Amino acid sequence: DEVWVLSEGVITAAVELERLRTEACKVTARLHDWGARPVVPGTAPMPSERPLAAWAAFTREAADALAASGALDVVERKPLPLEEAMKLLLKDAGGNDA
C-alpha cells in the first residue's frame, strides 16, 4: 500500500505505507550556517529552536541524504510515529487536509 498526496489534482508525494511506518524519523542537528538550511527531497522542516534545527525524514534514504548534506553537525535521529509522519507529509506536500 502507498500513501499518495494530491494537491490541485497532481500527485505531490507518494510513499509506501510500510516504509513510512518503519523508516520515518525526526532528524535533529546543529547547522553550520542557520541561513543555509538544506532542502532535501523526502524531508520536511519541523519547528525547532536555535541552535538546533529539525526535519521529518520520510524514508531512510532521505535521512541519510540530509545527514550527508554537509550542512549539519551532531546529527540525531529518533523514530517518528506514523500519525505525526502522515500529518507532516500532508503539510509538506500541499495536501488539502494539512
Rosetta blueprint (number, residue, H / E / L):
1 D L
2 E E
3 V E
4 W E
5 V E
6 L E
7 S E
8 E L
9 G L
10 V E
11 I E
12 T E
13 A E
14 A E
15 V E
16 E E
17 L H
18 E H
19 R H
20 L H
21 R H
22 T H
23 E H
24 A L
25 C E
26 K E
27 V E
28 T E
29 A E
30 R E
31 L E
32 H L
33 D L
34 W H
35 G H
36 A H
37 R L
38 P L
39 V L
40 V L
41 P L
42 G L
43 T E
44 A E
45 P E
46 M E
47 P L
48 S L
49 E L
50 R L
51 P L
52 L E
53 A E
54 A E
55 W E
56 A E
57 A E
58 F L
59 T L
60 R H
61 E H
62 A H
63 A H
64 D H
65 A H
66 L H
67 A H
68 A L
69 S L
70 G L
71 A L
72 L E
73 D E
74 V E
75 V E
76 E E
77 R E
78 K E
79 P E
80 L L
81 P L
82 L H
83 E H
84 E H
85 A H
86 M H
87 K H
88 L H
89 L H
90 L H
91 K H
92 D H
93 A H
94 G L
95 G L
96 N L
97 D L
98 A L
